[in-house]
């Protein structure tokens, strides 16, 4: 995303100079250099991530209800060399966090379900929900406590398709587990479908602020911009009436 902007600025600057608009072309090239520097050296992604992740830095204190649901959002799955399908690399911190919450919930003596949400977005032949559920079973989660939502292809559908499962279960408290940078958008979507979830972060993405540009910072910028774009699109679609009908938060 950001790389495309940089390339567009460079091409624009060169085109303008070729058309004898030297000052305007020079300004476009200078802007491209400046953007490359602030992004590659970590200043831009650090600023974007601070606002995006800040509210979720501290994990919440949880008062367990009689019926609790921990919703684990998928983060991809990959078919490995032996032919099996395993959770993608970003997913492991989410799985570990969801497992820790499940164990704490069970220790409280209350009823607990762990819902895994994710379809076959990577076209591996198996939905993420089934792949993650198998891992969680091996880690000690009872099959009776696992709920699977295997059809969603994005965060919006995670929320849309999870709502009926949580409603049927009668969840009184819902915990939403995902990466810190993903929680703002995910919480917004889940609230749209009536799920007043408590967000709990797993991993934390950090920019590398230094003097020399790093590819890591370009990737972090793109990930952050993707989240902001999702939030902006939600509000735009709401204003245009394009989103499906909302449900009052807490309707579960």
C-alpha positions as CSV (number, residue, x, y, z in Angstrom):
1,X,0.0,0.0,0.0
2,X,2.6,2.6,1.1
3,X,5.1,1.3,-1.5
4,X,2.5,2.0,-4.2
5,X,2.2,5.6,-2.9
6,X,6.0,6.1,-3.0
7,X,6.2,4.7,-6.6
8,X,3.3,6.9,-7.7
9,X,5.0,10.0,-6.2
10,X,8.3,9.2,-8.0
11,X,6.6,8.6,-11.3
12,X,4.5,11.7,-10.9
13,X,7.6,13.8,-10.1
14,X,9.5,12.4,-13.1
15,X,6.5,13.0,-15.4
16,X,6.1,16.6,-14.2
17,X,9.8,17.3,-14.8
18,X,9.5,15.8,-18.3
19,X,6.6,18.2,-18.9
20,X,8.8,21.1,-17.8
21,X,6.9,21.6,-14.5
22,X,10.2,21.3,-12.7
23,X,9.3,22.9,-9.4
24,X,6.1,20.8,-9.0
25,X,8.0,17.7,-10.1
26,X,10.8,18.4,-7.6
27,X,8.2,18.9,-4.9
28,X,6.7,15.4,-5.6
29,X,10.1,13.8,-5.6
30,X,11.1,15.5,-2.4
31,X,7.8,14.3,-0.8
32,X,8.6,10.8,-1.9
33,X,12.0,11.0,-0.3
34,X,10.6,12.4,2.9
35,X,7.9,9.8,3.1
36,X,10.5,7.0,2.5
37,X,12.6,8.4,5.3
38,X,9.9,8.8,8.0
39,X,8.3,5.5,7.1
40,X,11.5,3.4,6.7
41,X,13.2,4.8,9.8
42,X,10.1,4.0,11.9
43,X,8.6,7.4,12.8
44,X,5.4,7.0,10.8
45,X,4.6,3.4,11.8
46,X,5.4,4.2,15.4
47,X,2.9,7.1,15.4
48,X,0.3,5.0,13.6
49,X,0.6,2.0,15.9
50,X,0.7,4.1,19.1
51,X,-2.9,5.4,18.5
52,X,-4.1,2.0,17.1
53,X,-2.7,-0.3,19.9
54,X,-2.5,2.1,22.9
55,X,-5.9,1.4,24.4
56,X,-5.2,-2.3,24.5
57,X,-1.7,-2.2,26.1
58,X,-2.9,-3.4,29.5
59,X,-4.8,-6.7,29.6
60,X,-8.1,-6.2,31.4
61,X,-9.1,-7.6,34.8
62,X,-11.9,-10.1,34.2
63,X,-14.8,-10.8,36.4
64,X,-16.1,-14.1,35.1
65,X,-19.9,-14.5,34.6
66,X,-21.8,-17.8,34.9
67,X,-21.6,-18.3,31.1
68,X,-18.5,-17.0,29.3
69,X,-17.3,-17.2,25.7
70,X,-13.7,-16.5,24.5
71,X,-13.7,-15.7,20.8
72,X,-10.4,-16.4,19.1
73,X,-10.0,-14.7,15.7
74,X,-8.0,-16.5,13.1
75,X,-4.7,-15.2,11.7
76,X,-4.2,-17.6,8.7
77,X,-3.3,-21.2,8.2
78,X,-0.6,-22.8,6.0
79,X,-0.1,-26.2,4.4
80,X,3.3,-27.4,5.4
81,X,5.8,-29.8,3.7
82,X,4.3,-32.9,5.2
83,X,0.8,-32.0,3.8
84,X,-0.8,-31.1,7.1
85,X,-2.4,-27.7,7.7
86,X,-1.2,-25.6,10.7
87,X,-1.9,-22.2,12.1
88,X,0.1,-19.4,10.5
89,X,2.9,-17.8,12.3
90,X,0.9,-14.8,13.6
91,X,-1.8,-17.1,15.1
92,X,0.3,-18.7,17.8
93,X,0.2,-15.7,20.2
94,X,-3.5,-15.5,19.8
95,X,-4.0,-19.2,20.5
96,X,-1.8,-19.0,23.6
97,X,-3.7,-16.0,24.9
98,X,-7.1,-17.7,24.3
99,X,-5.9,-20.8,26.0
100,X,-4.7,-18.9,29.1
101,X,-8.1,-17.2,29.3
102,X,-9.9,-20.5,29.0
103,X,-7.8,-22.0,31.8
104,X,-8.5,-19.0,34.0
105,X,-12.2,-19.2,33.3
106,X,-12.3,-23.0,34.1
107,X,-10.4,-22.4,37.3
108,X,-13.1,-19.9,38.3
109,X,-15.7,-22.7,38.3
110,X,-17.9,-21.0,35.7
111,X,-19.1,-22.3,32.4
112,X,-16.7,-21.5,29.5
113,X,-16.7,-21.9,25.8
114,X,-13.9,-21.1,23.4
115,X,-15.1,-20.1,20.0
116,X,-12.7,-20.3,17.0
117,X,-13.7,-18.1,14.1
118,X,-12.2,-18.4,10.6
119,X,-12.9,-20.0,7.3
120,X,-10.6,-21.3,4.5
121,X,-9.4,-17.9,3.4
122,X,-6.0,-19.2,2.3
123,X,-7.5,-22.1,0.3
124,X,-5.7,-24.8,2.2
125,X,-8.7,-27.2,2.0
126,X,-9.4,-26.8,5.8
127,X,-11.1,-23.9,7.6
128,X,-9.0,-22.1,10.2
129,X,-11.5,-22.8,12.8
130,X,-11.0,-26.6,12.5
131,X,-7.2,-26.2,12.3
132,X,-7.0,-24.1,15.4
133,X,-9.6,-26.2,17.3
134,X,-7.4,-29.3,16.7
135,X,-4.4,-27.5,18.2
136,X,-6.4,-26.4,21.2
137,X,-7.7,-29.9,21.8
138,X,-4.1,-31.1,21.9
139,X,-3.3,-28.4,24.4
140,X,-6.1,-29.6,26.7
141,X,-9.2,-27.8,25.7
142,X,-12.3,-30.1,26.0
143,X,-13.9,-30.7,22.6
144,X,-17.3,-30.0,24.4
145,X,-16.1,-26.5,25.2
146,X,-15.1,-25.6,21.6
147,X,-17.4,-23.7,19.3
148,X,-16.4,-23.5,15.6
149,X,-17.3,-20.8,13.1
150,X,-15.8,-22.2,9.9
151,X,-17.3,-19.9,7.2
152,X,-16.0,-16.3,7.7
153,X,-13.4,-14.9,5.2
154,X,-12.7,-11.6,6.9
155,X,-13.1,-9.8,10.2
156,X,-16.6,-8.5,9.3
157,X,-17.8,-12.0,8.7
158,X,-16.0,-13.2,11.9
159,X,-18.4,-10.9,13.8
160,X,-21.5,-11.5,11.6
161,X,-21.2,-15.3,11.8
162,X,-20.1,-15.5,15.5
163,X,-23.2,-13.6,16.7
164,X,-25.7,-16.4,16.3
165,X,-23.3,-19.0,18.0
166,X,-22.8,-16.7,21.0
167,X,-26.5,-15.9,21.2
168,X,-27.4,-19.6,21.1
169,X,-24.9,-20.4,23.8
170,X,-26.3,-17.5,25.9
171,X,-22.9,-15.9,26.6
172,X,-23.1,-13.4,29.4
173,X,-19.5,-12.3,29.0
174,X,-17.6,-12.3,25.7
175,X,-13.8,-11.9,25.5
176,X,-12.4,-11.0,22.0
177,X,-8.8,-12.2,21.5
178,X,-6.7,-10.9,18.6
179,X,-3.5,-8.9,17.9
180,X,-3.4,-5.5,19.6
181,X,-3.5,-3.6,16.3
182,X,-6.5,-5.6,15.1
183,X,-8.7,-5.1,18.2
184,X,-10.1,-1.6,17.4
185,X,-11.5,-2.7,14.1
186,X,-12.6,-6.1,15.4
187,X,-14.4,-4.6,18.4
188,X,-16.2,-2.2,16.2
189,X,-17.5,-4.9,13.9
190,X,-18.5,-7.2,16.8
191,X,-20.4,-4.3,18.5
192,X,-22.2,-3.7,15.2
193,X,-23.7,-7.2,15.5
194,X,-24.7,-6.7,19.2
195,X,-21.6,-8.3,20.8
196,X,-20.3,-6.1,23.6
197,X,-17.0,-7.9,23.8
198,X,-14.1,-7.2,26.1
199,X,-11.0,-6.9,23.9
200,X,-7.9,-8.8,25.0
201,X,-4.7,-8.5,23.1
202,X,-2.2,-11.2,22.2
203,X,0.8,-9.9,20.3
204,X,2.0,-6.3,20.1
205,X,3.5,-4.9,16.9
206,X,6.4,-2.4,17.4
207,X,8.1,-0.2,14.9
208,X,11.9,-0.1,14.8
209,X,12.9,3.6,15.1
210,X,16.5,4.1,13.8
211,X,18.6,6.1,11.4
212,X,18.6,3.5,8.5
213,X,15.3,2.4,6.7
214,X,14.1,-1.1,7.4
215,X,11.7,-3.2,5.4
216,X,10.1,-4.1,8.8
217,X,8.8,-0.5,9.2
218,X,7.3,-0.5,5.7
219,X,5.4,-3.7,6.5
220,X,4.3,-2.3,9.9
221,X,3.0,0.8,8.2
222,X,1.0,-1.2,5.7
223,X,-0.5,-3.4,8.5
224,X,-1.5,-0.3,10.5
225,X,-3.0,1.5,7.4
226,X,-5.0,-1.6,6.6
227,X,-6.6,-1.4,10.1
228,X,-7.4,2.3,9.7
229,X,-8.8,1.8,6.3
230,X,-11.1,-0.9,7.7
231,X,-12.4,1.5,10.4
232,X,-12.9,4.3,7.9
233,X,-14.7,2.0,5.5
234,X,-17.1,0.9,8.2
235,X,-18.1,4.4,9.1
236,X,-18.4,5.4,5.4
237,X,-20.6,2.4,4.6
238,X,-22.7,3.2,7.7
239,X,-23.2,6.7,6.4
240,X,-24.2,5.4,3.0
241,X,-26.5,2.8,4.4
242,X,-24.4,-0.1,2.9
243,X,-23.8,-2.1,6.0
244,X,-26.2,-4.7,7.0
245,X,-28.6,-3.7,9.8
246,X,-26.9,-3.2,13.1
247,X,-27.8,-4.8,16.4
248,X,-27.7,-2.9,19.7
249,X,-24.4,-3.7,21.5
250,X,-25.2,-5.9,24.5
251,X,-28.1,-7.6,22.7
252,X,-26.6,-11.0,23.5
